[in-house]
Amino acid sequence: MEDQARQRAKEVPSLEEAFNAIKEGIYKRRFIIVVGNCRVDYRGRANSKLDPGERLLILKPDGSALIHRPRDYSPVNWQPPGSLFRTSLSNGELLVRVYRRKDNEVLEAIFDRIMMFSVIDLKDAGEFSLYATEKDMQEAILFQPSLLEEGFRPISPERPVEPGFIDIMGVDREGVLTLVEIKRRRATKESVAQLKKYADVINLDKNRKIRMILVAPELAKGAQELLATLGYEFKAITPQLCSEVLKQKNSKTITHFFK
């Protein structure tokens, strides 16, 4: 019974049935899907007209609207969140009007036939997580160097050397020069070989102590043995962890950095 109260759908409804359901869905701020034959008019930043065809109209509770054709992934017409919805029925046509007062934009979908509609009360409190790129992982370590180890102090990000760029150059708590190579996915023997190329360029003074650290979520088979042979180190850091660190960074106010 509760599920029925949260959703209403019908295939091949009359225009009047669709009109009443859509009107009620707009009033109750429901998620609305309409499939049918319509023409589309837009007036605003530019004017456009779309001849009749079978299309999908989506109205979201946040005020956004999208019209999709049977091809392409992008909507052919859309309005952003904050738009207002109105619908009317006259002369054998169902009009769905989406408008923005501030920008004087109007999108109208005029249906002469409805194939299906659905009015749903969707619940979604999930948090969206986009896991960090290698660049983001670098930024997270620069922001919170203890991710790598306590006492680590970055000196330079993306230090250019002949084979490429060292992701992070810094010194450890003992003042030892430390080079860091970051991989977003499982580090392979090729990743270790890349780190060695940097070491060969930087460590021209054989009497100078230098540390080489490979950062990645995990090591591929064979990479651990090569790391040990070369005397390099591995630090397991995941993109997910770096993403959480960057959230903390982005949530800090500017006054935090004056303390």
N, C-alpha and C positions, 0 to 999 in steps of 0.2 A: 504493500500500500504506500509505503514511504517512497519507494522507487518511482511509482506511478505519479506521485505528487511532484517529483523532481524532474520528470521528463514527459514530453508529449510529442508524438511523431505519427506521421501518416504518409503513406504512399498514394499517389494520384488523388490528392484531395481536390475539392472544388476551390475556386478562388475565395469564396466566402469563408470556408473552413480555414484556409491558410491565413486570410486577413485577421480573423478573430484570434487565432493562435499567436500570430506574430505581434499583434497589438498587445495582447496580454503579456507576452514574453518581454517586450520592450518595457512595459510598465513594471514588471517584476525583476528587471535587469538580469535576464537569462541569456544564455549562449544560444544563438539562433542560426540554423542552417536552412537555406532555401535553395532548392534545385528546380530550375524551370526555364522556359523560353522567355527571354527578355531583351529589351533594348536598353541602352545606357546613355545618359546625358550627363556631362560634367561641365560646370561653369565655375571659374575661379582664377587661379594663376594663369591658366590657359583654358580654352574651350575644346571639348572633344565630344564626338558622338560615336556610338558603337551600334551597328545595325543588329537586328534581332538574331538571336542564337541561343542555344542551350548552355546555361552557365550555372555556376555555384556562387551564391551570396552568403557571406558570413558576417553576422553582427555580434560583436563581443560586448560584454557588460561594461568594459572600460570606455566604450564609445568609439572603438575602432571598427572599420568596415572594410571588407575585401571582396572583390569580384574576380573569380577565376574562370578561365576558359578551359576546355578539355585538354589543352596542350600548354606547355611551359610551366615552370614552377612559380614564377612571379605573378602576382595579381595584375590584371589588365587595368583595373581601377581600384583605388583605395582611399580611405580617409583615416587620419591618425586618431589616437585616443583623445577623448574629450568632445567628440562630435555628438550631435543630437539626432535622434531617430524619430521619424513620423511615418505613418502609413495611412493609405486611403484606398477606397474601392469605388470605382465608378466606370460606367460605359464598358464593362467587361474587361477591365484592366486593374491590376493590383499595383499600386505605386508604393515603393519604399524610398523615402527621402532621407538622405544623410547630409547634414549641413553643419557648418562652423560659422557662427555669427561674427566672431572676431576677424576672421580672414575672408569673410564673404564668399565661402566656397560651398557649392551645392553639388551633390552626387545623387542622381535619380536612377533607380532601376525599375523599369515598367514591365511587369509580367502579364502575358496574356494566357499563360498556361503554367500550372505548377505540377511538377512531377513528384516532388517529395518535400516535406518540411520536417524539421525537428527542433523542438524547444527544450533545452536541457539546463538544469541547474548544476553546473560543474563546480567541484571543489578542488582547489589546488593550492596547498600551502607549502609545497616543496621548494627548497632553495636550489637555484641553478648554479652549478659549479663548472667553470671552464678551466680545466687544468692548465698549468703554466707551460709556456714554451721555454726553450733554452734561454732566450733573452730574459724572460720573466724569472727563471731560476737564478740567473746571474744577478738580477735586480734585487731579489730576495736576500741573497747572500751578502750583497753590498749593504743592504739596509740592516741586516741582522747577521753580522759575521760569525756569531757563535753557532750558527747553523753548521758551519764547517768545523769549528772547534773553538773552545774558549781561548781568548787571547789573540786570535787571528785579527790582523789589521790590513785591510785592502789598501793597496797603493794606487793601482791603475786597472781599470777595466779595459778589455779588448786591446791589449798591448800588441801593436803590429810587429811581426817578425817575418823573416823571409818565407817560411812555409805557410803563413796565414796570420791568425790572431790568437793570442793567449787570452782566454776568457777573463781570468782575474789574476793579477800579480799582487802579492802582498808579503807580509812577514808574520811569522808565528810569534808566540810569547817569548821565545828566546832570541828573536831578531833574525831568524834564519829566513832567507829569501824563499818564497813559496809560490809555485805556479799551479794554477787550478784549471783543469779542463772539464767542461760540463757537458753531459749527455742527458737528453730528456728520456731516452729509452735505454734498454739494456746495453751496457758497454761491452764492446767486442775487442778482440785482439787488435783490430784496426784502430780502435780508439786509443789503445795503449801505444801503438806505433806512432800515432799522431802526437801524443804527449812526448814521446822520445825525440821526435823531430824538433819540438820546441826546446827540449832540454839540451840537445846538441848545439843549438844556436846560442842559448843563454849561458850555458855552463862552459864558456871558453876557458875560464880560469879554473883549472882542475883542482886547485887548492881551496876554492870557495865552496862551502857547503850549500846545498840547494835541495829543497823538497819538491817532489812532484806529486800532486794529488788529483786523482780521477774521481769526479762526482757523477753519480748515476743512480737510478733506482736499484739496479742490480748488475751483476757481472755475468757475461755469457761464459759458456764452457771454454776453458783455455785461457781466458783473459787473466784470471787470478794467478795462474802459474807464471805468465809472462810478467805481470806486475811484480811478483816476488823476485823473479830473476833480475829484473832491472833495479829493484830496490825502491819502487814507487809505492804509493799508498792509495787506498780506496776509501771513499766516504759514501755511504748509502743515503741519498737524499731524494725524495720523490717529488714530482711536479705537484702532487696534491698538497704536500707540506708547504712548498713554496707559495702555492696559491693562497693558503691560509695566512701566511706571513704577509703577503701583499695586501690582503684584506685589512690586516691590522694597520699597515702603513697608510692605506687610503682612508682609513677611518679617523686618523689623527688630525686634529685641528692644527692650524699654522702656529698657534701659540705653544704647542708642544715642543717645537724645534727651537724655541727661544729659551727653554729651561736649561 
